[in-house]
Amino acid sequence: MDSLEAELERARDLDVAVLADAIESIGFECTRCGGCCKGETDEPHTATVFPDEVRRLQASAVAADGDDVDDDDGDQTEYDWRDVARPMPYGLTDGPDGLEGETFEWALQTDACGDCRFYEEPSDASGAAGQDRSDDERGADQPGNGYCTVHEDRPLICETYPFSVALGGTSQPMGEAVDAEGIVRAHECEGLGRDIARTDAEELAMALRERAIRELEEAIAVRDAYEPMPAGPGEIVVHDSEGPKRSDGTSFE
């Protein structure tokens, strides 16, 4: 098995044109069905998010109900870390006070239904959060078309769904791989098989290459920064590229 460093070099050497050829061959057009934004039966939505992506979303997010996040004085403020991200549940166990243990990634925060907290259902498409977006972005008044309230700042894993690259050390998004073209894998999505413009395929390919590089860089940094820190009762430790953190995103001393 190749080392993470070797896989990182492979990711950096990925040819965007070749990736675009594969995406074009498979075909894809987003139908805004919301399938990739929703949790599955008895399993909440899980989308990996990097620490810097969490901070970017903190600074730019619009609340799912259409209201700005305000402090006690009514002034706009940033989202709390926990409004944006939660510890990836894999590796955690159920304790008396909820999940506890160690994990190695952050996932986008979910709502009470297990869906991504930044996804708006079609029935809410006319809400204030979508009023500044074009009809094309939010699918306004089109049955079945929800929208992302942080579309312009969405994480790379969302930007590149339903595609991934088959490199060791890179993560796989929700859904089984249902198609493949060379190193590119396509995961469950009703938009697969539809015609895609070459420019759109190239844009997706560039983001896919960037995501592969970022995921491997993150994995290497997590490995190098890791120090065993057993979680206490009711405690969660998240090891990311910046070191161990609490579930609220603050660092352990």
Contacts in CASP RR format, 6 or more apart in sequence:
PFRMAT RR
TARGET T0000
AUTHOR 0000-0000-0000
METHOD contacts of the structure
MODEL  1
MDSLEAELERARDLDVAVLADAIESIGFECTRCGGCCKGETDEPHTATVF
PDEVRRLQASAVAADGDDVDDDDGDQTEYDWRDVARPMPYGLTDGPDGLE
GETFEWALQTDACGDCRFYEEPSDASGAAGQDRSDDERGADQPGNGYCTV
HEDRPLICETYPFSVALGGTSQPMGEAVDAEGIVRAHECEGLGRDIARTD
AEELAMALRERAIRELEEAIAVRDAYEPMPAGPGEIVVHDSEGPKRSDGT
SFE
1 168 0 8 1.000
2 10 0 8 1.000
2 168 0 8 1.000
4 168 0 8 1.000
4 169 0 8 1.000
4 216 0 8 1.000
4 219 0 8 1.000
4 220 0 8 1.000
4 223 0 8 1.000
5 220 0 8 1.000
7 167 0 8 1.000
7 168 0 8 1.000
7 169 0 8 1.000
7 170 0 8 1.000
7 216 0 8 1.000
8 213 0 8 1.000
8 216 0 8 1.000
8 217 0 8 1.000
8 220 0 8 1.000
10 167 0 8 1.000
11 165 0 8 1.000
11 167 0 8 1.000
11 170 0 8 1.000
11 209 0 8 1.000
11 212 0 8 1.000
11 213 0 8 1.000
11 216 0 8 1.000
12 213 0 8 1.000
14 165 0 8 1.000
14 183 0 8 1.000
14 209 0 8 1.000
14 212 0 8 1.000
16 202 0 8 1.000
16 205 0 8 1.000
16 206 0 8 1.000
16 209 0 8 1.000
17 202 0 8 1.000
17 205 0 8 1.000
19 165 0 8 1.000
19 183 0 8 1.000
19 184 0 8 1.000
19 205 0 8 1.000
19 208 0 8 1.000
19 209 0 8 1.000
20 198 0 8 1.000
20 201 0 8 1.000
20 202 0 8 1.000
20 204 0 8 1.000
20 205 0 8 1.000
21 181 0 8 1.000
21 201 0 8 1.000
22 181 0 8 1.000
22 182 0 8 1.000
22 183 0 8 1.000
22 184 0 8 1.000
23 163 0 8 1.000
23 181 0 8 1.000
23 184 0 8 1.000
23 196 0 8 1.000
23 201 0 8 1.000
23 204 0 8 1.000
23 205 0 8 1.000
23 208 0 8 1.000
24 196 0 8 1.000
24 198 0 8 1.000
24 201 0 8 1.000
25 181 0 8 1.000
26 163 0 8 1.000
26 179 0 8 1.000
26 181 0 8 1.000
26 184 0 8 1.000
26 186 0 8 1.000
26 192 0 8 1.000
26 193 0 8 1.000
27 192 0 8 1.000
27 193 0 8 1.000
27 194 0 8 1.000
27 195 0 8 1.000
27 196 0 8 1.000
27 201 0 8 1.000
28 162 0 8 1.000
28 163 0 8 1.000
28 186 0 8 1.000
28 189 0 8 1.000
28 191 0 8 1.000
28 192 0 8 1.000
28 193 0 8 1.000
28 194 0 8 1.000
28 196 0 8 1.000
28 204 0 8 1.000
29 191 0 8 1.000
29 194 0 8 1.000
29 195 0 8 1.000
29 196 0 8 1.000
30 191 0 8 1.000
31 145 0 8 1.000
31 190 0 8 1.000
31 191 0 8 1.000
32 139 0 8 1.000
32 142 0 8 1.000
32 144 0 8 1.000
32 145 0 8 1.000
32 146 0 8 1.000
32 147 0 8 1.000
33 144 0 8 1.000
33 145 0 8 1.000
33 190 0 8 1.000
33 191 0 8 1.000
34 119 0 8 1.000
34 146 0 8 1.000
35 189 0 8 1.000
35 190 0 8 1.000
36 158 0 8 1.000
36 161 0 8 1.000
36 162 0 8 1.000
36 173 0 8 1.000
36 174 0 8 1.000
36 189 0 8 1.000
37 45 0 8 1.000
37 115 0 8 1.000
37 116 0 8 1.000
37 118 0 8 1.000
37 119 0 8 1.000
37 148 0 8 1.000
38 45 0 8 1.000
38 113 0 8 1.000
38 114 0 8 1.000
38 115 0 8 1.000
38 116 0 8 1.000
38 119 0 8 1.000
39 45 0 8 1.000
39 110 0 8 1.000
39 113 0 8 1.000
39 114 0 8 1.000
39 115 0 8 1.000
39 174 0 8 1.000
40 174 0 8 1.000
44 89 0 8 1.000
44 110 0 8 1.000
44 114 0 8 1.000
44 115 0 8 1.000
45 107 0 8 1.000
45 108 0 8 1.000
45 110 0 8 1.000
45 114 0 8 1.000
45 115 0 8 1.000
45 116 0 8 1.000
45 174 0 8 1.000
46 88 0 8 1.000
46 89 0 8 1.000
46 107 0 8 1.000
46 108 0 8 1.000
46 174 0 8 1.000
47 107 0 8 1.000
47 108 0 8 1.000
47 116 0 8 1.000
47 155 0 8 1.000
47 157 0 8 1.000
47 158 0 8 1.000
47 173 0 8 1.000
47 174 0 8 1.000
48 88 0 8 1.000
48 105 0 8 1.000
48 106 0 8 1.000
48 107 0 8 1.000
48 155 0 8 1.000
48 157 0 8 1.000
48 171 0 8 1.000
48 215 0 8 1.000
49 57 0 8 1.000
49 84 0 8 1.000
49 85 0 8 1.000
49 106 0 8 1.000
49 107 0 8 1.000
49 108 0 8 1.000
49 155 0 8 1.000
49 157 0 8 1.000
50 106 0 8 1.000
50 155 0 8 1.000
50 156 0 8 1.000
50 214 0 8 1.000
50 218 0 8 1.000
50 240 0 8 1.000
50 241 0 8 1.000
51 106 0 8 1.000
51 240 0 8 1.000
51 241 0 8 1.000
51 242 0 8 1.000
53 155 0 8 1.000
53 156 0 8 1.000
54 81 0 8 1.000
54 84 0 8 1.000
54 85 0 8 1.000
54 106 0 8 1.000
56 153 0 8 1.000
57 79 0 8 1.000
57 84 0 8 1.000
57 85 0 8 1.000
57 118 0 8 1.000
57 150 0 8 1.000
57 153 0 8 1.000
57 155 0 8 1.000
58 78 0 8 1.000
58 79 0 8 1.000
58 80 0 8 1.000
58 81 0 8 1.000
58 83 0 8 1.000
58 84 0 8 1.000
59 78 0 8 1.000
60 150 0 8 1.000
60 152 0 8 1.000
60 153 0 8 1.000
61 69 0 8 1.000
61 79 0 8 1.000
61 83 0 8 1.000
61 84 0 8 1.000
61 118 0 8 1.000
61 149 0 8 1.000
61 150 0 8 1.000
61 153 0 8 1.000
62 68 0 8 1.000
62 129 0 8 1.000
62 149 0 8 1.000
62 150 0 8 1.000
63 69 0 8 1.000
63 129 0 8 1.000
63 149 0 8 1.000
64 111 0 8 1.000
64 117 0 8 1.000
64 118 0 8 1.000
64 119 0 8 1.000
64 120 0 8 1.000
64 129 0 8 1.000
64 149 0 8 1.000
65 129 0 8 1.000
66 127 0 8 1.000
66 128 0 8 1.000
66 129 0 8 1.000
66 130 0 8 1.000
66 149 0 8 1.000
67 128 0 8 1.000
68 76 0 8 1.000
69 76 0 8 1.000
69 77 0 8 1.000
69 78 0 8 1.000
69 79 0 8 1.000
69 83 0 8 1.000
70 76 0 8 1.000
70 77 0 8 1.000
71 77 0 8 1.000
80 248 0 8 1.000
81 248 0 8 1.000
81 249 0 8 1.000
81 250 0 8 1.000
82 109 0 8 1.000
82 247 0 8 1.000
82 248 0 8 1.000
82 249 0 8 1.000
83 109 0 8 1.000
83 117 0 8 1.000
84 108 0 8 1.000
84 109 0 8 1.000
85 106 0 8 1.000
85 107 0 8 1.000
85 108 0 8 1.000
85 109 0 8 1.000
85 249 0 8 1.000
86 106 0 8 1.000
86 107 0 8 1.000
86 108 0 8 1.000
86 109 0 8 1.000
86 110 0 8 1.000
86 247 0 8 1.000
87 99 0 8 1.000
87 103 0 8 1.000
87 105 0 8 1.000
87 106 0 8 1.000
87 107 0 8 1.000
87 236 0 8 1.000
87 238 0 8 1.000
87 247 0 8 1.000
88 103 0 8 1.000
88 104 0 8 1.000
88 105 0 8 1.000
88 106 0 8 1.000
88 107 0 8 1.000
88 238 0 8 1.000
89 99 0 8 1.000
89 103 0 8 1.000
89 107 0 8 1.000
90 103 0 8 1.000
90 105 0 8 1.000
91 101 0 8 1.000
91 102 0 8 1.000
91 103 0 8 1.000
92 99 0 8 1.000
92 100 0 8 1.000
92 101 0 8 1.000
92 102 0 8 1.000
92 103 0 8 1.000
92 236 0 8 1.000
93 99 0 8 1.000
93 100 0 8 1.000
93 101 0 8 1.000
94 100 0 8 1.000
95 233 0 8 1.000
95 234 0 8 1.000
96 233 0 8 1.000
96 234 0 8 1.000
97 233 0 8 1.000
97 234 0 8 1.000
98 234 0 8 1.000
99 234 0 8 1.000
99 236 0 8 1.000
100 231 0 8 1.000
100 232 0 8 1.000
100 233 0 8 1.000
100 234 0 8 1.000
100 235 0 8 1.000
100 236 0 8 1.000
101 230 0 8 1.000
101 231 0 8 1.000
101 232 0 8 1.000
101 234 0 8 1.000
101 235 0 8 1.000
101 236 0 8 1.000
101 237 0 8 1.000
102 229 0 8 1.000
102 230 0 8 1.000
102 231 0 8 1.000
102 236 0 8 1.000
102 237 0 8 1.000
102 238 0 8 1.000
102 239 0 8 1.000
103 236 0 8 1.000
103 237 0 8 1.000
103 238 0 8 1.000
103 239 0 8 1.000
104 222 0 8 1.000
104 238 0 8 1.000
104 239 0 8 1.000
104 240 0 8 1.000
105 171 0 8 1.000
105 238 0 8 1.000
105 240 0 8 1.000
106 238 0 8 1.000
106 240 0 8 1.000
108 116 0 8 1.000
108 117 0 8 1.000
108 118 0 8 1.000
108 155 0 8 1.000
108 158 0 8 1.000
109 116 0 8 1.000
109 117 0 8 1.000
110 116 0 8 1.000
110 117 0 8 1.000
111 117 0 8 1.000
116 148 0 8 1.000
118 148 0 8 1.000
118 149 0 8 1.000
118 150 0 8 1.000
118 154 0 8 1.000
119 146 0 8 1.000
119 147 0 8 1.000
119 148 0 8 1.000
119 149 0 8 1.000
120 127 0 8 1.000
120 129 0 8 1.000
120 130 0 8 1.000
120 138 0 8 1.000
120 146 0 8 1.000
120 147 0 8 1.000
120 148 0 8 1.000
120 149 0 8 1.000
121 146 0 8 1.000
122 139 0 8 1.000
122 142 0 8 1.000
122 143 0 8 1.000
122 144 0 8 1.000
122 145 0 8 1.000
122 146 0 8 1.000
125 138 0 8 1.000
125 139 0 8 1.000
125 140 0 8 1.000
125 141 0 8 1.000
125 142 0 8 1.000
125 145 0 8 1.000
125 146 0 8 1.000
125 147 0 8 1.000
126 140 0 8 1.000
126 141 0 8 1.000
129 149 0 8 1.000
130 138 0 8 1.000
130 140 0 8 1.000
130 147 0 8 1.000
130 149 0 8 1.000
133 140 0 8 1.000
133 147 0 8 1.000
133 151 0 8 1.000
135 141 0 8 1.000
135 142 0 8 1.000
137 147 0 8 1.000
137 151 0 8 1.000
138 145 0 8 1.000
138 146 0 8 1.000
138 147 0 8 1.000
139 145 0 8 1.000
139 146 0 8 1.000
139 147 0 8 1.000
148 154 0 8 1.000
148 158 0 8 1.000
156 207 0 8 1.000
156 210 0 8 1.000
156 211 0 8 1.000
156 214 0 8 1.000
157 171 0 8 1.000
157 173 0 8 1.000
157 211 0 8 1.000
159 207 0 8 1.000
159 211 0 8 1.000
160 173 0 8 1.000
160 204 0 8 1.000
160 207 0 8 1.000
160 208 0 8 1.000
160 211 0 8 1.000
161 173 0 8 1.000
161 174 0 8 1.000
161 187 0 8 1.000
161 189 0 8 1.000
162 173 0 8 1.000
162 186 0 8 1.000
162 187 0 8 1.000
162 188 0 8 1.000
162 189 0 8 1.000
162 191 0 8 1.000
162 192 0 8 1.000
163 184 0 8 1.000
163 185 0 8 1.000
163 186 0 8 1.000
163 187 0 8 1.000
163 204 0 8 1.000
163 208 0 8 1.000
164 170 0 8 1.000
164 171 0 8 1.000
164 172 0 8 1.000
164 173 0 8 1.000
164 177 0 8 1.000
164 184 0 8 1.000
164 185 0 8 1.000
164 187 0 8 1.000
164 208 0 8 1.000
165 183 0 8 1.000
165 184 0 8 1.000
165 185 0 8 1.000
165 208 0 8 1.000
165 209 0 8 1.000
165 212 0 8 1.000
166 180 0 8 1.000
166 182 0 8 1.000
166 183 0 8 1.000
166 184 0 8 1.000
166 185 0 8 1.000
167 183 0 8 1.000
167 212 0 8 1.000
167 216 0 8 1.000
169 215 0 8 1.000
169 216 0 8 1.000
169 219 0 8 1.000
170 211 0 8 1.000
170 212 0 8 1.000
170 215 0 8 1.000
170 216 0 8 1.000
171 215 0 8 1.000
172 185 0 8 1.000
172 187 0 8 1.000
173 187 0 8 1.000
174 187 0 8 1.000
174 188 0 8 1.000
175 187 0 8 1.000
175 188 0 8 1.000
176 187 0 8 1.000
176 188 0 8 1.000
177 185 0 8 1.000
177 186 0 8 1.000
177 187 0 8 1.000
178 186 0 8 1.000
178 187 0 8 1.000
178 188 0 8 1.000
178 192 0 8 1.000
179 185 0 8 1.000
179 186 0 8 1.000
179 192 0 8 1.000
180 186 0 8 1.000
184 208 0 8 1.000
186 192 0 8 1.000
196 204 0 8 1.000
217 241 0 8 1.000
218 240 0 8 1.000
218 241 0 8 1.000
221 240 0 8 1.000
221 241 0 8 1.000
221 242 0 8 1.000
222 239 0 8 1.000
222 240 0 8 1.000
222 241 0 8 1.000
222 243 0 8 1.000
225 239 0 8 1.000
225 241 0 8 1.000
225 242 0 8 1.000
225 243 0 8 1.000
226 239 0 8 1.000
226 243 0 8 1.000
227 244 0 8 1.000
229 237 0 8 1.000
229 239 0 8 1.000
229 244 0 8 1.000
229 252 0 8 1.000
230 237 0 8 1.000
231 237 0 8 1.000
235 246 0 8 1.000
236 246 0 8 1.000
236 247 0 8 1.000
237 244 0 8 1.000
237 245 0 8 1.000
237 246 0 8 1.000
237 252 0 8 1.000
238 244 0 8 1.000
238 245 0 8 1.000
238 246 0 8 1.000
238 247 0 8 1.000
238 249 0 8 1.000
239 245 0 8 1.000
242 251 0 8 1.000
243 251 0 8 1.000
243 252 0 8 1.000
244 251 0 8 1.000
244 252 0 8 1.000
245 251 0 8 1.000
245 252 0 8 1.000
246 252 0 8 1.000
END
